Amino acid sequence: MSSSINQNMGLTAGLNESQWAQINQATSALNSQQLTWLSGYLAGLAQSGQAGQIATAPQPATASQSLTILYGSQTGNAKSVAEEYKAKLDGLNIPAKLVNMADYKSKQIKSESHVVIVVSTHGEGEAPDDAAEFHGFLGGKKAPKLADLKFSVLGLGDSSYEFFCQTAKDFDERLEKLGATRILDRVDCDVDYDSAATAWADEVTAKVKDTLIAKAAPAAPMVTSGATSAGTQYTKKAPFTASLIESQKITGRDSVKDIRHIEISLEDSGIQYRPGDALGVWFKNDEQLVSELLTALDITADAQVELSSEKLSVKEALVEKLELTQSYPTFVKAYAEYANSKELTALLEDKAALREFLAVRQIIDIVRQYPVKVSAQEFVSTLRGLTPRLYSIASSQDEVEDEVHLTVALVEFDAHGESHQGGASSFLSTRLNEGGEVKVFVEHNDNFRLPEDGNTPVIMIGPGTGIAPFRAFMQQREADEAEGKNWLFFGNPHYTQDFLYQTEWQRFVKEGVVDKVTLAFSRDQEQKIYVQNRMLEKGAELYKWLEDGAHLYVCGDANHMAKDVQDALVKIAVEHGGKTEEQAEQYINDLRRAKRYQKDVY
């Protein structure tokens, strides 16, 4: 945006030329994180009626009266919510500190006066990796009494899963048992969490601000430095409009899987990413699916609806704004009321049956099974907003420059006499043409990083599309001319059909980038063999690598593979390390705490 346009906007907003010049001068040297902080600060001034006061950064309150925001995040959502809340508190001059649970000394909790926890849940009710130690501490024998602590918990999750927001529930219950007092009841957020998270933050702030502001030390002038980082302006809420370079199938003709290598251009964006990061993809629903859904509902495509104060056609809303390919309990609850269905209502009372029901149905299946007459507005009110899908990045920018590569499995299944496809996977794999636009953003993941020392050995366990980040890892290690040894465990159904990026891995081996590749093709023999079986076979050597300082990485399925790999690691530590099972589990926990055991699982 040109400076003249900026100035015109400023004048329209009631700023004179001198004020606008001061703003430009004050913000020119700020980076994106500082600008985010400043936006929250200014919003806070406007809300509190303190406009015109000198901008100052709050100093921490005394240790006995301050707010600590602790977050545990697997994919970055909880971190983003926590960061936005910190910026809001800074803007209101409320003393607060923001801490990743992985960096938090657990015993410090007994010295806190006010704590808020923002945490996600992954797998089968498990804490995120960076929250695991603190989560265990509060549930263990060494947890202190916390009679002087005031707290509130915000959980992020997906109500389609059995253990919805389980980690948040654990923290909430454990803090209560330890004697702490709730500032506000726990809030469990579904995937469309923005409005619920904002409301929670506002309510917590209202309850603590008088106490904390009164106890805060005098503010000191804010000192900023650093230049704006190109590309960091693009976020989940403000994505970059990229373009598809190619979508190439990399499984064989007879494979049971359709896996694509996706290349996307980030040209002119300035976006920077690192191996281990994920790419967030905003997709559009299939127009054919939307047409069939509207026909089943007897709703015309041009019927007008309102979503978040925006008026648009119901077709546009269903294609671009609402979730159709995943079914979820909130839809069933809302739709059951319109359908007046005793069967659906009864299903809501049986969570296990509901999960089984939803697992094999998309929204259109439920509409067909339980037809009802509703208006366009009534129907869209039953749906939750579309959320972006995250894909592990399969490239290093030192290799591909202004491109980003993904490894995407096309989700396909037949149910109820109809063929179904996943929303984002089909958009990227089959519906988006070369050159077509796709809105993206980078989700940084500091919990899945190569060792800083290029001489450190690396073990990578990535069956199926879990191989994606390890392609990026090896491109980076090759570019860095890193000397550390590299060992890949990879698995899929068949060698001839499903060895993803086979020629690339063969080149990595030939050129000495990769030292070992251990393969597990589960259906090439009568007895199925998986990566965890190969790990046990190679247990002695794998344990020696760990003892020599290797970092171990796991990427792929959270519900089964990751658990089986963890169990295999414990068995290896018992058999080849001479440890008891309890000692072996502690050994694995120590690896994780040292960031030598990292997972990117989904």
Secondary structure, 3 states (H helix, E strand, C coil): CCHHHHHHHHHHCCCCHHHHHHHHHHHCCCCHHHHHHHHHHHHHHHHHCCCCCCCEECCCCCCCCCEEEEEECCCCHHHHHHHHHHHHHHHCCCCEEEEEHHHCCHHHHHHCCEEEEEEECECCCECCHHHHHHHHHHCCCCCCCCCCCEEEEEEECCCCCCCCCHHHHHHHHHHHHCCCEECCCCEEECCCCHHHHHHHHHHHHHHHHHHHHHHCCCCEECCCCCCCCCCCCCCCCCCEEEEEEEEEECCCCCCCCCEEEEEEECCCCCCCCCCCCEEEEECCCCHHHHHHHHHHHCCCCCCEEEECCEEEEHHHHHHHCECCCCCCHHHHHHHHHHHCCHHHHHHHCCHHHHHHHHHCCCHHHHHHHCCCCCCHHHHHCCCCECCCEEEEECCCHHHHCCEEEEEEECCEEEECCEEEECHHHHHHHHHCCCCCEEEEEEECCCCCCCCCCCCCCEEEECCHHHHHHHHHHHHHHHHHCCCCCEEEEEEECCHHHHCCCHHHHHHHHHCCCCCEEEEEECCCCCCCCCHHHHHHHCHHHHHHHHHCCCEEEEEECCCCHHHHHHHHHHHHHHHHHCCCHHHHHHHHHHHHHCCCEEEEEC
